[in-house]
Amino acid sequence: MEWQPEKLDDQAYLAAGDPSGLLPAVASSGAQVRTAYRSAVEASAGVVAADGRPRAIVVAGMGASGIAGDVLAAVCGPGAPVPISTVRGYRLPGWVGAADLVMAVSRNGDTEETLALAAEAARRGCRLLAVGGRSSPLAALATQTGSPFVPVVPVGQQRTTLWSLAVPLIVAAASLGLAQADAGLFESVAKRLEEVAHRCRPSSESFINPGKTLAEELAESIPMVWGTSQLTMVAAYRLACQLGENARYPALWGEIPETGHNQIGALDGPLAQRDIFADSPSRSLRLVILRDTEEHPAVARRRQVSLRLAQDRGVPVSEIAAEGLHPLERLATLICLLDYAAVYLALGYGIDPAPVSAITELKTRIGQ
């Protein structure tokens, strides 16, 4: 597949290459936040606080549903008085019990792993909050156990509905006093997402469009995406996932300072070397640093030194700063930009970003 950056400014090409409408879906992020907040309030997600604060919160989810748990932990922050973890698999940790709250998240409400975890949580007597599709097995389980259930309308690709899944969790956490989040915050986040969507819209040309610009920087590279905080590390992981699904493109991800103990070694490896005399461009490393406004001073120092190490070796660097005051604002605006870049990267390679045949084949073979 050949990288064709000029196609990113061809409106007819973008429309034809994205028949499932992933670009419009990313643009709907602000609307998702508003709708999800209303749904969470109407479903009384805050009722999870009726019995007081739990010992711990476990989010059960796969794919975007699992990332919703990571978003929750990042928004509550490292100072949260309750540990928040995400389980991606079939078994709850042995320590999870009746003193804990399990948030089961599945966009369609039928994810095999999530249903197994929710059923196990019910057997152990855990408090349960379910977020998923109406009239689904997960909804039935919530009804059976008398647990609050927040419905999600399953429209489009699951990977584009992150905010429909994450917002109800944040509403519940706010009722427990774990996050500062009210109607005003969610409206502010929605407006910021609409501002990002305006800057990254398909009709905006590449030289002023941050989503297209990042896609061009990522093209023909092997990205190492590093966050400088728990919050931006979640965004780094999200970008790696979106690149894999939308653009069929691999990426490394991590968080400073941990990356300084392992991934930084790649700066001295074969993929960091560039042959400027080659007939065709060779794929080599690009360091992508996602900066947060709240960095530990030691992390800021390591970020600066890492950047210089990369530049000294001729490895190109992209730096992107999160925008906003509240953690949810910063994380949402950053993820929205990265989501756009992943879709634009796919389209620049002539890839329809919606269908992922390998995932479909995997599920088919498992079901046989």
C-alpha positions in Angstrom: 0.0 0.0 0.0 1.4 3.4 -1.0 1.1 6.4 1.2 -0.7 9.2 -0.7 -0.9 12.3 1.5 -2.4 14.4 -1.3 -5.6 12.3 -1.0 -6.3 13.7 2.4 -7.4 17.0 0.9 -9.6 15.4 -1.7 -13.1 15.6 -0.3 -14.6 13.1 -2.8 -11.9 10.6 -2.0 -12.3 10.9 1.7 -16.1 10.4 1.4 -15.7 7.3 -0.9 -12.9 5.8 1.2 -14.9 6.0 4.5 -18.3 4.5 3.6 -19.0 3.5 7.2 -18.5 7.1 8.3 -15.7 6.8 10.9 -14.8 10.5 10.4 -18.4 11.7 11.2 -18.4 9.3 14.1 -15.3 10.9 15.6 -16.9 14.3 15.0 -19.9 13.1 17.1 -17.7 12.8 20.2 -19.2 16.0 21.7 -22.8 14.8 21.1 -21.8 11.4 22.6 -20.7 13.1 25.9 -24.0 15.0 26.2 -26.2 11.9 25.4 -24.2 9.6 27.7 -24.5 12.1 30.6 -28.3 12.3 30.2 -28.5 8.5 30.0 -26.4 8.1 33.1 -28.5 10.6 35.1 -31.8 9.1 33.9 -30.6 5.6 34.7 -29.6 6.7 38.2 -26.0 5.6 37.8 -25.2 7.5 41.0 -27.2 5.0 43.1 -24.0 3.0 43.4 -23.2 5.4 46.2 -26.2 4.4 48.3 -24.2 1.9 50.4 -21.2 4.2 50.7 -17.8 4.1 49.1 -16.6 0.7 47.9 -13.3 -0.8 48.9 -12.2 -0.8 45.2 -13.6 -0.4 41.7 -13.1 -2.9 39.0 -14.1 -2.1 35.4 -14.8 -5.2 33.3 -14.5 -4.5 29.6 -12.7 -5.3 26.3 -11.5 -3.0 23.5 -13.0 0.5 23.8 -15.0 -0.7 26.9 -11.8 -1.5 28.6 -10.3 1.8 27.7 -13.3 3.4 29.3 -12.0 1.9 32.6 -8.6 3.4 32.0 -10.3 6.8 31.3 -12.1 6.5 34.6 -8.9 5.8 36.5 -7.1 8.7 34.8 -9.9 11.2 35.5 -10.0 10.2 39.2 -6.2 10.5 39.3 -3.5 8.9 41.3 -4.8 10.6 44.5 -8.1 8.7 44.4 -8.9 7.2 47.8 -10.2 4.0 46.1 -8.1 1.9 43.8 -9.5 1.6 40.2 -8.4 -1.2 37.9 -9.6 -2.6 34.6 -9.9 -6.4 33.9 -9.7 -7.6 30.4 -10.3 -11.3 30.4 -12.5 -14.0 31.8 -11.6 -14.0 35.5 -11.8 -11.4 38.3 -8.9 -11.2 40.7 -9.2 -13.4 43.7 -9.4 -10.4 46.1 -12.6 -9.0 44.5 -15.6 -9.5 46.8 -18.7 -8.0 48.3 -17.0 -4.9 49.5 -16.1 -3.9 45.9 -18.0 -2.3 42.9 -17.7 -3.9 39.5 -18.6 -1.8 36.5 -19.4 -4.1 33.6 -19.1 -2.3 30.2 -20.0 -3.7 26.8 -21.3 -1.5 24.0 -23.5 -4.2 22.5 -24.1 -5.9 25.9 -23.0 -9.3 24.7 -19.2 -9.4 25.0 -18.3 -12.9 26.1 -15.5 -11.9 28.5 -17.5 -9.1 30.1 -20.5 -11.2 30.7 -18.4 -13.8 32.4 -16.9 -11.2 34.7 -20.3 -9.6 35.5 -21.8 -13.0 36.3 -18.8 -13.9 38.5 -19.2 -10.5 40.3 -22.8 -11.2 41.0 -22.0 -14.6 42.4 -19.4 -13.0 44.7 -22.0 -10.5 46.0 -20.3 -7.5 44.5 -22.1 -4.2 43.8 -22.6 -4.0 40.1 -23.1 -1.2 37.6 -23.8 -2.3 34.0 -23.3 -0.1 30.8 -24.3 -1.6 27.5 -26.9 -2.2 24.8 -30.6 -2.4 25.6 -32.4 -5.8 25.6 -28.9 -7.4 25.8 -27.6 -10.3 28.0 -25.8 -7.7 30.1 -29.1 -5.7 30.6 -30.8 -9.0 31.6 -28.1 -9.7 34.2 -28.5 -6.2 35.6 -32.2 -6.7 35.9 -31.8 -10.1 37.5 -29.4 -8.7 40.2 -31.3 -5.5 40.7 -28.3 -3.5 39.6 -28.4 0.0 37.8 -28.1 -0.3 34.1 -27.1 2.6 31.7 -28.2 1.9 28.1 -26.0 2.6 25.2 -27.3 2.9 21.6 -25.0 0.6 19.5 -24.5 2.8 16.5 -21.5 2.5 14.2 -18.2 1.0 15.2 -17.6 0.3 18.9 -14.2 1.9 18.7 -15.8 5.3 18.0 -18.2 5.2 21.0 -15.6 5.6 23.8 -17.4 8.5 25.4 -20.8 6.7 25.4 -19.1 4.1 27.5 -16.8 6.2 29.7 -19.1 9.0 30.8 -21.5 6.8 32.8 -18.6 5.5 34.8 -17.4 9.0 35.6 -20.9 10.0 36.7 -21.0 7.1 39.0 -17.5 7.9 40.3 -18.6 11.5 40.9 -21.5 10.3 43.1 -18.9 8.4 45.2 -16.8 11.6 45.6 -13.9 10.2 43.5 -14.1 12.8 40.8 -15.2 16.4 40.3 -17.8 16.1 37.5 -21.1 17.8 37.0 -23.4 18.9 34.2 -21.2 22.0 33.6 -18.1 19.9 33.1 -19.6 17.5 30.6 -21.0 20.4 28.6 -17.5 22.0 28.6 -16.0 18.8 27.5 -18.5 18.5 24.7 -17.8 22.0 23.5 -14.0 21.3 23.5 -14.5 18.1 21.5 -16.6 20.1 18.9 -13.7 22.6 18.7 -11.3 19.8 17.9 -13.7 18.3 15.4 -13.9 21.7 13.7 -10.1 22.0 13.4 -9.8 18.4 12.2 -12.8 18.4 9.8 -12.2 16.8 6.3 -12.6 20.1 4.5 -9.8 21.7 6.5 -6.5 21.4 4.5 -3.6 19.5 5.7 -1.3 22.4 6.5 -3.8 23.7 9.2 -5.5 20.5 10.1 -3.8 18.9 13.2 -5.3 15.5 12.6 -4.0 15.3 9.0 -0.7 16.7 10.0 -0.2 14.0 12.6 -1.2 11.4 10.1 1.4 12.6 7.7 4.0 12.5 10.5 3.1 8.9 11.5 3.0 7.7 7.9 6.0 5.5 6.9 7.2 5.4 10.4 7.1 3.0 13.4 5.6 5.1 16.2 6.8 5.0 19.8 4.0 6.8 21.6 5.0 8.0 25.1 2.7 9.7 27.7 4.1 11.9 30.4 1.4 11.1 33.0 -1.2 8.5 33.7 -3.7 10.5 31.7 -1.6 10.9 28.6 -0.5 7.3 28.9 -4.1 6.3 28.4 -4.2 8.5 25.3 -1.0 6.8 24.0 -2.6 3.3 24.5 -5.7 4.5 22.7 -3.7 5.8 19.8 -1.9 2.4 19.5 -5.3 0.6 19.5 -6.8 2.9 17.0 -3.8 2.6 14.6 -4.1 -1.1 14.8 -7.8 -1.3 14.1 -8.3 1.7 11.8 -5.1 1.7 9.8 -3.8 -1.8 10.4 -0.7 -0.1 11.7 1.5 -1.2 14.6 2.7 1.1 17.3 4.6 0.9 20.7 3.2 2.8 23.6 4.3 3.6 27.2 4.7 6.1 29.9 7.7 8.2 31.0 9.7 7.3 33.2 9.1 3.6 32.5 10.0 4.0 28.8 13.4 5.3 29.9 14.2 1.9 31.3 13.3 -0.2 28.2 11.9 1.4 25.0 14.5 4.1 24.8 17.0 1.4 23.8 15.3 1.3 20.4 16.9 4.7 19.6 20.2 2.9 19.1 18.7 0.0 17.1 18.3 -0.7 13.4 14.9 0.9 13.1 16.3 4.2 14.2 18.7 4.3 11.2 17.6 6.1 8.1 19.1 5.6 4.6 18.8 9.0 3.0 20.1 7.5 -0.3 17.5 4.7 -0.5 15.3 4.6 -3.7 12.2 4.4 -1.5 11.5 5.6 2.0 12.1 2.9 4.7 10.0 2.7 7.7 11.9 3.8 10.8 11.2 5.1 14.3 9.3 8.2 15.2 9.0 9.3 18.8 5.5 10.7 19.6 5.4 12.4 23.0 1.9 13.2 24.5 2.4 16.0 27.1 0.2 16.8 30.1 0.0 20.1 31.8 0.4 18.3 35.1 3.8 16.5 34.8 6.0 15.5 37.7 9.1 17.6 37.6 11.3 14.5 37.2 9.1 13.3 34.4 9.4 16.7 32.6 13.2 16.5 32.9 13.2 12.9 31.5 10.9 14.1 28.6 13.3 16.8 27.7 16.3 14.6 27.8 14.5 11.8 25.8 13.6 14.3 23.1 17.2 15.4 22.8 18.4 11.9 22.7 16.1 11.2 19.8 17.0 14.3 17.9 20.7 13.6 18.4 20.2 10.3 16.6 18.1 11.8 13.8 14.9 10.2 15.0 12.0 12.6 14.3 9.8 13.7 17.2 6.2 14.8 17.4 5.0 16.6 20.5 1.3 17.0 21.3 0.1 18.8 24.4 -3.2 18.1 26.1 -5.6 21.0 26.3 -7.9 22.1 29.1 -7.9 22.4 32.9 -10.0 19.4 34.1 -8.4 16.0 33.5 -11.4 14.9 31.5 -11.1 17.9 29.2 -7.4 17.2 28.6 -7.9 13.5 28.0 -10.9 13.9 25.8 -9.4 16.6 23.5 -6.2 14.6 23.1 -8.0 11.4 22.3 -10.2 13.1 19.8 -7.2 14.5 17.9 -5.5 11.1 17.9 -8.7 9.4 16.7 -8.8 11.7 13.7 -5.1 11.0 12.9 -5.7 7.2 12.9 -8.6 7.5 10.5 -6.7 9.9 8.2 -3.7 7.6 8.2 -5.9 4.7 7.1 -7.4 6.8 4.3 -4.0 8.1 3.2 -3.0 4.5 2.6 -6.2 3.7 0.7 -7.6 1.6 3.6 -11.3 1.5 4.5 -10.9 2.1 8.3 -14.1 0.3 9.4 -13.8 -3.4 8.6 -11.1 -5.4 10.4 -11.1 -8.8 8.7 -8.5 -10.3 11.1 -10.7 -9.6 14.1 -13.8 -11.0 12.3 -11.9 -14.1 11.3 -10.6 -14.6 14.8 -14.1 -14.5 16.2 -15.4 -16.9 13.5 -12.6 -19.4 14.2 -13.2 -19.2 18.0 -16.9 -19.8 17.5 -16.4 -22.9 15.3 
